[in-house]
Amino acid sequence: MSAETNLAAALHYDDAGLLPVALQDATSLEVLILAHMTRPTLERTLSTGLVHLWSRSRQALWLKGEQSGRLMLVAEVRPNCELSSLLILVHQTQPGACHTGHASCYYRRVTDDGLREIAPPVFDPNDVYGAGLLAQLLGAYAWLRDQPIIPETSTSRLLHGDGPDPLARLRDEWDELLGVLDGTHSHVGPTEDALLEAYQVLYWTALHQVIGGEADAAAASTALLAGYVEHEDPGAASRRALDHENHDARVHQLWFALGAACRAAGIAPETVVRRDLEDLRHKPYLAGYFAPRAED
């Protein structure tokens, strides 16, 4: 029996099969994050030397840093006295363990005036998680909205009020996306179907936002990322969004719900946004929007 198997077998997991794990930088000794592992997750971590964790929201194993590129290399593993938790010292391939862009998730201090940030971010999460791409995408639809109607594209007609109500279409598309997530709606396979339906939800959400007012990309990006990193049921989030009477609040919640759906499907929001954006880049009628950007 290997040392990895011996350790994994000796530890005491909770009733859900989870083990708390603190991750600490091996050089600075700064505490980076607190997470959970299952026995298979720990065994994968020990056998590969790369930190793998257990997502309680998705009920799935994931490689820490698989989206951001900020992997954690195992330097040392220390069980606690009761064998009920682990401290793992790691070397990071790039700084920044927190999805907010900070080196550590513990970047704030409690003061008499509330929480105070004590360390600046080390990377921009907008760049890493696709928010910059979303700004380009919303900008493209806003630019198209502000041009004279282009009859040969249904998107232009929709942006000028000629076509189905985007909110009504969103209800249909959300039904299909949630069906993929719960296994009642399928075409090709879970990942491919989730990408397809998430792409449709993104398209109609973007149109709904742009038709109703200014394309506030910063707010949309923040909501999308928040939905992806928080632990909320996408069905509940989407129903709350679709039932909201205020347009701006509805749009904010729709982006949040899409982020939650991406997390549930194990898909990075950047993947969905990039797919739509790459499709738009090849549309001749958007050349006037994208051409100046090619020179930046």
BAVOTOR-758912 format. One record per residue (C-alpha): residue number from 0; z, y, x; chain; residue in one letter. Coordinates in steps of 0.5 Angstrom, whole numbers, plus 500, padded with zeros to 3 digits. Each point is the difference from the previous one (the first is absolute). Layout:
// residues N
   resi    c3    c2    c1   chain   resn
    NUM     Z     Y     X       A      a
...
// end
This chain:
// residues 296
   resi    c3    c2    c1   chain   resn
      0   500   500   500       A      m
      1   498   507   503       A      s
      2   505   506   501       A      a
      3   496   503   495       A      e
      4   501   495   495       A      t
      5   508   499   502       A      n
      6   501   507   499       A      l
      7   497   501   493       A      a
      8   503   494   498       A      a
      9   507   502   502       A      a
     10   500   507   496       A      l
     11   503   501   493       A      h
     12   495   503   495       A      y
     13   502   503   494       A      d
     14   499   497   493       A      d
     15   493   503   500       A      a
     16   498   497   507       A      g
     17   501   507   503       A      l
     18   503   502   507       A      l
     19   501   507   502       A      p
     20   497   502   506       A      v
     21   501   507   504       A      a
     22   495   501   505       A      l
     23   502   504   506       A      q
     24   495   504   506       A      d
     25   502   495   506       A      a
     26   499   506   505       A      t
     27   503   506   496       A      s
     28   505   496   496       A      l
     29   498   504   494       A      e
     30   501   496   493       A      v
     31   493   500   497       A      l
     32   500   497   493       A      i
     33   504   495   496       A      l
     34   496   495   497       A      a
     35   500   492   497       A      h
     36   498   494   503       A      m
     37   499   493   497       A      t
     38   501   494   504       A      r
     39   492   499   500       A      p
     40   499   507   502       A      t
     41   505   500   506       A      l
     42   497   493   502       A      e
     43   493   504   500       A      r
     44   504   506   504       A      t
     45   503   495   505       A      l
     46   493   496   501       A      s
     47   496   506   501       A      t
     48   504   505   503       A      g
     49   498   505   495       A      l
     50   505   503   495       A      v
     51   498   497   493       A      h
     52   504   502   494       A      l
     53   501   498   492       A      w
     54   498   505   495       A      s
     55   504   500   494       A      r
     56   495   503   496       A      s
     57   494   496   501       A      r
     58   504   494   501       A      q
     59   496   499   507       A      a
     60   500   499   507       A      l
     61   498   506   504       A      w
     62   498   502   507       A      l
     63   504   507   502       A      k
     64   495   505   502       A      g
     65   494   496   497       A      e
     66   498   506   497       A      q
     67   502   506   504       A      s
     68   499   496   507       A      g
     69   507   501   502       A      r
     70   502   493   502       A      l
     71   507   498   502       A      m
     72   500   495   506       A      l
     73   507   496   500       A      v
     74   504   501   506       A      a
     75   506   497   498       A      e
     76   503   496   494       A      v
     77   508   501   498       A      r
     78   503   496   494       A      p
     79   507   503   498       A      n
     80   507   497   500       A      c
     81   499   496   493       A      e
     82   492   499   501       A      l
     83   499   504   494       A      s
     84   495   505   503       A      s
     85   496   502   506       A      l
     86   499   505   505       A      l
     87   494   500   503       A      i
     88   498   505   506       A      l
     89   493   501   501       A      v
     90   494   504   504       A      h
     91   496   504   495       A      q
     92   492   500   502       A      t
     93   500   508   497       A      q
     94   506   504   498       A      p
     95   502   501   493       A      g
     96   503   494   496       A      a
     97   501   504   493       A      c
     98   494   501   495       A      h
     99   502   508   500       A      t
    100   498   500   507       A      g
    101   507   500   504       A      h
    102   502   496   505       A      a
    103   505   497   496       A      s
    104   502   500   493       A      c
    105   507   503   502       A      y
    106   497   507   501       A      y
    107   505   504   496       A      r
    108   507   502   500       A      r
    109   505   501   495       A      v
    110   503   507   500       A      t
    111   504   504   496       A      d
    112   493   503   497       A      d
    113   497   494   499       A      g
    114   495   495   504       A      l
    115   498   504   506       A      r
    116   494   497   504       A      e
    117   502   499   507       A      i
    118   493   498   503       A      a
    119   493   502   499       A      p
    120   495   495   498       A      p
    121   496   496   506       A      v
    122   493   499   496       A      f
    123   497   503   494       A      d
    124   500   495   494       A      p
    125   495   503   497       A      n
    126   495   498   505       A      d
    127   503   493   501       A      v
    128   500   498   492       A      y
    129   494   503   498       A      g
    130   502   507   497       A      a
    131   495   504   504       A      g
    132   495   495   497       A      l
    133   502   502   493       A      l
    134   500   507   501       A      a
    135   492   499   502       A      q
    136   499   496   494       A      l
    137   503   505   495       A      l
    138   496   506   504       A      g
    139   494   496   499       A      a
    140   501   499   492       A      y
    141   502   507   500       A      a
    142   494   503   503       A      w
    143   496   496   496       A      l
    144   503   503   494       A      r
    145   499   507   502       A      d
    146   492   498   501       A      q
    147   495   501   494       A      p
    148   500   493   497       A      i
    149   496   495   503       A      i
    150   497   496   495       A      p
    151   498   494   504       A      e
    152   508   498   501       A      t
    153   504   498   495       A      s
    154   506   503   504       A      t
    155   497   507   500       A      s
    156   499   499   492       A      r
    157   508   498   500       A      l
    158   502   506   504       A      l
    159   497   504   495       A      h
    160   502   497   494       A      g
    161   495   496   498       A      d
    162   502   492   500       A      g
    163   506   496   498       A      p
    164   507   503   500       A      d
    165   503   498   507       A      p
    166   507   499   497       A      l
    167   497   495   495       A      a
    168   497   497   506       A      r
    169   506   500   504       A      l
    170   504   496   495       A      r
    171   494   494   500       A      d
    172   500   500   507       A      e
    173   508   500   501       A      w
    174   500   494   495       A      d
    175   495   496   505       A      e
    176   503   502   506       A      l
    177   507   498   497       A      l
    178   496   493   498       A      g
    179   498   499   507       A      v
    180   507   501   503       A      l
    181   503   495   494       A      d
    182   495   495   501       A      g
    183   497   501   493       A      t
    184   494   503   502       A      h
    185   495   498   506       A      s
    186   493   500   502       A      h
    187   500   498   508       A      v
    188   507   499   503       A      g
    189   506   504   499       A      p
    190   499   505   506       A      t
    191   493   501   499       A      e
    192   501   501   492       A      d
    193   506   505   502       A      a
    194   496   504   504       A      l
    195   494   501   495       A      l
    196   505   502   495       A      e
    197   504   504   504       A      a
    198   494   504   502       A      y
    199   498   501   493       A      q
    200   507   503   498       A      v
    201   499   504   506       A      l
    202   493   503   498       A      y
    203   503   501   493       A      w
    204   506   503   502       A      t
    205   496   505   505       A      a
    206   496   502   494       A      l
    207   505   501   495       A      h
    208   504   505   506       A      q
    209   494   504   501       A      v
    210   498   501   493       A      i
    211   506   502   498       A      g
    212   501   505   506       A      g
    213   501   501   507       A      e
    214   500   494   505       A      a
    215   507   501   503       A      d
    216   498   495   505       A      a
    217   507   501   504       A      a
    218   504   498   493       A      a
    219   495   494   499       A      a
    220   501   497   507       A      s
    221   508   501   500       A      t
    222   500   496   493       A      a
    223   495   495   502       A      l
    224   504   499   506       A      l
    225   507   500   497       A      a
    226   498   495   495       A      g
    227   497   495   506       A      y
    228   507   500   503       A      v
    229   505   500   494       A      e
    230   502   494   497       A      h
    231   497   501   492       A      e
    232   497   496   496       A      d
    233   492   502   499       A      p
    234   500   499   493       A      g
    235   506   504   498       A      a
    236   497   506   504       A      a
    237   494   499   497       A      s
    238   502   500   493       A      r
    239   505   506   502       A      r
    240   494   504   503       A      a
    241   495   499   494       A      l
    242   505   502   495       A      d
    243   502   506   503       A      h
    244   497   506   496       A      e
    245   500   505   506       A      n
    246   493   500   504       A      h
    247   503   501   507       A      d
    248   506   496   499       A      a
    249   496   494   497       A      r
    250   495   501   506       A      v
    251   506   500   505       A      h
    252   503   493   497       A      q
    253   493   497   500       A      l
    254   499   501   507       A      w
    255   507   497   501       A      f
    256   499   494   496       A      a
    257   493   499   504       A      l
    258   505   500   506       A      g
    259   504   495   497       A      a
    260   495   495   498       A      a
    261   497   500   507       A      c
    262   507   498   502       A      r
    263   500   495   495       A      a
    264   493   497   502       A      a
    265   501   501   507       A      g
    266   495   505   501       A      i
    267   501   506   504       A      a
    268   498   506   496       A      p
    269   495   503   506       A      e
    270   496   494   499       A      t
    271   499   502   492       A      v
    272   499   507   502       A      v
    273   495   499   506       A      r
    274   496   495   496       A      r
    275   498   506   495       A      d
    276   500   505   505       A      l
    277   494   496   504       A      e
    278   497   499   493       A      d
    279   499   507   499       A      l
    280   498   502   507       A      r
    281   494   496   499       A      h
    282   498   504   493       A      k
    283   494   505   502       A      p
    284   503   505   494       A      y
    285   506   501   505       A      l
    286   497   501   506       A      a
    287   502   508   499       A      g
    288   507   498   500       A      y
    289   500   495   506       A      f
    290   495   503   505       A      a
    291   504   505   502       A      p
    292   506   495   501       A      r
    293   496   496   505       A      a
    294   500   506   505       A      e
    295   507   501   500       A      d
// end
